[in-house]
Amino acid sequence: MTTPTTLLILGASGDLTSRLLLPAIAQLLQRQPDRELLLHGAGSDDWDDAHWQQAVHTAFATVHAEDEVARIAGTTYTKADVTDHDALAGLLAGIEGSLVIYFALPPAVAHAACEQLVDIALPENTVLALEKPFGNDEQSAAALNQLVTRIVPETQIFRVDHFLGRSTILNIMGVRFANRLVEPVWSADHVQSVLVRYDEELALENRARYYDKAGALVDMIQSHLLQVLAILAMEQPADLDEIDLRDAMAAALRATRIVGDDPAASTRRARYTAGTSDDRPVPAYADEQGVDPSRGTETLAEITCEVQTARWAGVPFTLRSGKALTDRRAEIVVTFRPVRHIPGGLTGTPADGGVLRFILGPDQIDLELNVNGGDDPFALRREVLSTPLGKGTLLAYTEVLSEILDGDVALSVRADAAEECWRIIQPARDAWRADTVPMQEYPAGSLGPAGWATSA
């Protein structure tokens, strides 16, 4: 039997807990029958234990894990202001053994709670789990990192990026490093371009309170997509432990910057106008409830980066994410350079030397090849070799929570990487605030602004 771990969720009455954390806890308990978990929630809503336990049961039911509720039957809830020193100390009093404090809170509230934790005694191996964004720029991220390391060591800080728990993202490493067909050609000598795209059909969906201050650049590119870039661009680590893997990812991010340090030429932004998505009307973003149009928040962002290493010099890495688009497209597209010579007699000139595509949800890997044969045996055409990977057996947060509860921070964002991600996007933020990059528009439910690439 494993040692019981206390999981204290701050912000337990919020949407993040009910929609993501509790279903992940249920799935984790299903897969790990020997795990002992003591669950406690705290939040600002006026709930009692019965209300909390019903919320837990409802969330467990979403992943068909109602039977697992009995394993945390004693779970309790406390109404508390977690930014108050005495209230926070009361929540932590008497906890022994392993402790995980999960901050399911807005960043400013999490920061304030951490300030109160500095002089509160905690069990020796306490893990702090913090949701993105980590700060709101490079300087505030550095200040937050300094604060949390006054509470526990860096090796006990888990900065959550659930993309790092996605099965497809983890599969990239297997494809990269375990295949003779792929590993030798994973460089600028053979790769023409890389695209990391996460386009959504969903519009704002009542998230104005957070999203209108963040926008697509901060919400998706600064965190999730730059972590994907780091996995794609890193050198092969000696091991996939928390030291070697995160060293390799951080080194890739340190070498990354917007192409030419020129955000006017290498970034784009847009905002959706009124339209139709999934057969329902969608108002213009500026007219959505809770939106301040004067903020100039983008709902579609694209930046093109370069990784200034010998492996990747000259290869554009384009990161794109947007809302209210015609189709959901979550994919990583690695396009190979054209071959140097095609023998005479073969007709057709391929635009590239093939494409390796990782598709997220349902997970799939496609290898697009130039082949000949068929009606005209000398005519080149494109064919796709595809292997479905399914939806994955685990929710992304289940993998993340498993690592957190085991005290393994390998799949978390390290302090220096968090700061580097802010550094990389800052020139774009500055240029957009100065309006040197125009705000384009696209109707909700469309492919995006006219002239933007829609496929790769």
QUIQUIUR-V281059 format. One record per residue. N is the residue number from 0. SS is DSSP state (2 for helix, 1 for strand, 0 for the rest). OMEGA is omega as a letter, one per 30 degrees, with the letter a starting at -180 (999 if undefined). NEAR is the number of other ideal C-beta (glycine too) atoms within 8 Angstrom. Layout:
# QUIQUIUR-V281059
n=<N;N>
ss=<SS;SS>
omega=<OMEGA;OMEGA>
near=<NEAR;NEAR>
This chain:
# QUIQUIUR-V281059
n=<0;1;2;3;4;5;6;7;8;9;10;11;12;13;14;15;16;17;18;19;20;21;22;23;24;25;26;27;28;29;30;31;32;33;34;35;36;37;38;39;40;41;42;43;44;45;46;47;48;49;50;51;52;53;54;55;56;57;58;59;60;61;62;63;64;65;66;67;68;69;70;71;72;73;74;75;76;77;78;79;80;81;82;83;84;85;86;87;88;89;90;91;92;93;94;95;96;97;98;99;100;101;102;103;104;105;106;107;108;109;110;111;112;113;114;115;116;117;118;119;120;121;122;123;124;125;126;127;128;129;130;131;132;133;134;135;136;137;138;139;140;141;142;143;144;145;146;147;148;149;150;151;152;153;154;155;156;157;158;159;160;161;162;163;164;165;166;167;168;169;170;171;172;173;174;175;176;177;178;179;180;181;182;183;184;185;186;187;188;189;190;191;192;193;194;195;196;197;198;199;200;201;202;203;204;205;206;207;208;209;210;211;212;213;214;215;216;217;218;219;220;221;222;223;224;225;226;227;228;229;230;231;232;233;234;235;236;237;238;239;240;241;242;243;244;245;246;247;248;249;250;251;252;253;254;255;256;257;258;259;260;261;262;263;264;265;266;267;268;269;270;271;272;273;274;275;276;277;278;279;280;281;282;283;284;285;286;287;288;289;290;291;292;293;294;295;296;297;298;299;300;301;302;303;304;305;306;307;308;309;310;311;312;313;314;315;316;317;318;319;320;321;322;323;324;325;326;327;328;329;330;331;332;333;334;335;336;337;338;339;340;341;342;343;344;345;346;347;348;349;350;351;352;353;354;355;356;357;358;359;360;361;362;363;364;365;366;367;368;369;370;371;372;373;374;375;376;377;378;379;380;381;382;383;384;385;386;387;388;389;390;391;392;393;394;395;396;397;398;399;400;401;402;403;404;405;406;407;408;409;410;411;412;413;414;415;416;417;418;419;420;421;422;423;424;425;426;427;428;429;430;431;432;433;434;435;436;437;438;439;440;441;442;443;444;445;446;447;448;449;450;451;452;453;454;455>
ss=<0;0;0;0;1;1;1;1;1;1;0;0;0;0;2;2;2;2;2;2;2;2;2;2;2;2;2;2;2;2;2;0;0;0;0;0;1;1;1;1;1;1;1;0;0;0;0;0;2;2;2;2;2;2;2;2;2;2;2;2;2;0;0;0;0;2;2;2;2;2;2;2;0;0;0;1;1;1;1;0;0;0;0;0;2;2;2;2;2;2;2;2;0;0;0;0;0;1;1;1;1;1;1;0;0;0;2;2;2;2;2;2;2;2;2;2;2;0;0;0;0;0;0;0;0;0;1;1;1;1;1;0;0;0;0;0;0;2;2;2;2;2;2;2;2;2;2;2;0;0;0;0;0;2;2;2;1;1;1;1;0;2;2;2;2;0;2;2;2;2;2;2;2;2;2;2;2;0;0;2;2;2;2;0;0;0;0;0;0;0;1;1;1;1;1;1;1;1;1;0;0;0;0;0;0;0;0;2;2;2;2;2;2;2;2;2;2;2;2;2;2;2;2;2;2;2;2;2;2;2;2;2;2;0;0;0;0;0;0;0;0;0;0;2;2;2;2;2;2;2;2;2;2;2;0;1;1;1;2;2;2;0;2;2;2;2;1;1;1;1;1;1;1;0;1;1;1;0;0;1;1;1;0;0;2;2;2;0;0;0;0;0;2;2;2;0;0;0;0;1;1;1;1;1;1;1;1;0;0;0;0;0;0;0;0;1;1;1;1;1;1;1;0;0;1;0;0;0;1;1;1;1;1;1;1;1;0;0;0;0;0;0;0;0;0;0;1;0;0;0;0;0;0;0;1;1;1;1;1;0;0;0;1;1;1;1;1;1;1;1;1;1;1;0;0;1;1;1;1;1;1;1;1;1;1;1;1;1;1;1;0;0;0;0;0;2;2;2;2;2;2;2;2;2;2;0;0;0;0;0;0;0;0;0;2;2;2;2;2;2;2;2;2;2;2;2;2;2;2;2;2;2;2;0;0;0;0;0;1;1;1;1;1;0;0;1;0;0;0;0;0;0;0;0;0;0>
omega=<l;l;l;l;l;l;l;l;l;a;a;a;a;a;a;a;a;a;a;a;a;l;l;l;l;a;l;l;l;a;a;a;a;a;l;a;l;a;l;l;l;a;a;a;a;l;l;a;a;l;l;a;l;l;l;a;l;a;l;a;a;l;l;a;a;a;a;l;a;a;l;a;a;a;a;a;l;l;a;l;a;l;l;a;a;l;a;l;l;l;a;a;l;l;l;l;a;a;l;l;a;a;l;a;l;a;a;l;l;l;a;l;l;l;l;a;a;a;l;a;a;l;a;a;l;l;l;l;a;l;l;f;l;a;l;l;a;a;a;l;l;l;l;l;l;a;a;l;l;a;l;l;l;a;l;l;a;l;a;l;a;l;a;l;l;a;a;l;l;l;l;a;l;l;a;a;a;a;l;l;a;a;a;a;a;a;l;l;a;a;a;a;l;l;l;a;l;l;a;l;a;l;a;l;l;l;a;a;l;a;a;l;a;a;a;a;a;a;a;a;a;a;a;a;l;l;l;l;a;l;l;a;a;l;a;l;l;a;l;l;a;l;a;a;a;l;a;l;a;l;l;l;l;a;a;l;l;a;l;a;a;a;l;a;a;l;l;l;a;a;a;l;a;l;a;l;a;l;l;a;l;l;l;a;a;a;l;a;l;a;l;a;a;l;a;a;l;l;l;a;l;l;l;a;l;l;a;l;l;a;a;a;l;a;l;l;a;l;a;l;l;a;l;l;a;a;l;l;l;a;l;a;l;a;a;a;l;l;a;a;l;a;l;a;l;a;a;l;a;l;a;a;a;a;l;a;l;a;a;l;f;a;a;l;l;l;a;a;l;a;l;a;a;a;l;a;a;a;l;l;a;l;a;l;a;l;l;l;a;a;a;a;a;l;l;a;l;l;l;a;l;l;a;a;l;a;a;a;a;a;l;a;a;a;a;l;l;l;l;a;l;l;a;a;a;l;l;l;a;a;a;l;l;l;l;l;a;l;l;a;l;l;l;a;l;l;a;a;l;l;l;l;a;a;l;999>
near=<4;7;7;9;14;12;12;14;13;14;14;12;12;10;5;10;14;11;7;11;13;12;15;13;14;14;13;13;14;10;8;8;6;6;10;9;12;11;11;13;14;14;13;6;6;3;10;6;8;6;9;15;11;8;12;13;10;9;12;15;9;8;10;5;13;8;5;11;12;6;7;13;6;5;13;8;16;9;9;12;6;14;9;9;7;6;10;15;9;9;12;12;6;4;9;4;9;13;14;13;11;11;13;12;12;6;11;6;11;13;10;9;14;14;9;12;11;9;3;10;3;10;9;4;8;13;14;13;11;12;10;9;9;11;14;7;9;10;7;9;14;10;9;12;12;8;12;12;11;6;11;10;6;7;6;12;15;13;12;12;11;10;12;12;14;12;11;13;12;10;12;13;9;8;12;12;8;6;8;5;5;10;10;5;10;9;8;9;6;9;15;9;10;14;12;15;13;12;12;10;10;7;11;12;5;6;7;11;7;9;11;12;8;10;12;14;16;12;12;12;16;12;15;11;13;15;15;13;17;14;11;13;13;11;8;7;10;4;7;7;7;8;7;10;12;12;9;12;14;13;10;15;14;8;11;16;10;16;11;7;7;8;15;8;6;11;14;9;15;15;14;16;10;9;12;8;12;5;3;6;6;12;7;9;14;7;7;11;5;7;13;5;6;4;8;8;12;13;13;17;16;11;14;12;15;15;14;8;10;4;10;15;10;5;12;9;17;12;14;13;15;13;11;16;16;7;7;8;8;9;11;13;12;10;12;12;9;8;6;3;4;7;5;3;5;10;7;7;5;10;4;10;10;10;12;13;12;13;12;11;8;8;15;10;13;11;11;11;9;9;8;11;4;7;3;7;6;7;11;11;9;8;7;8;8;8;6;7;11;7;5;10;4;10;11;10;12;13;13;15;12;10;14;14;13;6;9;7;13;10;9;13;13;12;10;8;14;14;12;12;14;13;8;13;15;10;10;14;10;9;12;16;7;6;7;7;12;5;11;10;9;15;9;14;12;9;8;11;10;4;3;11;4;5;3;8>
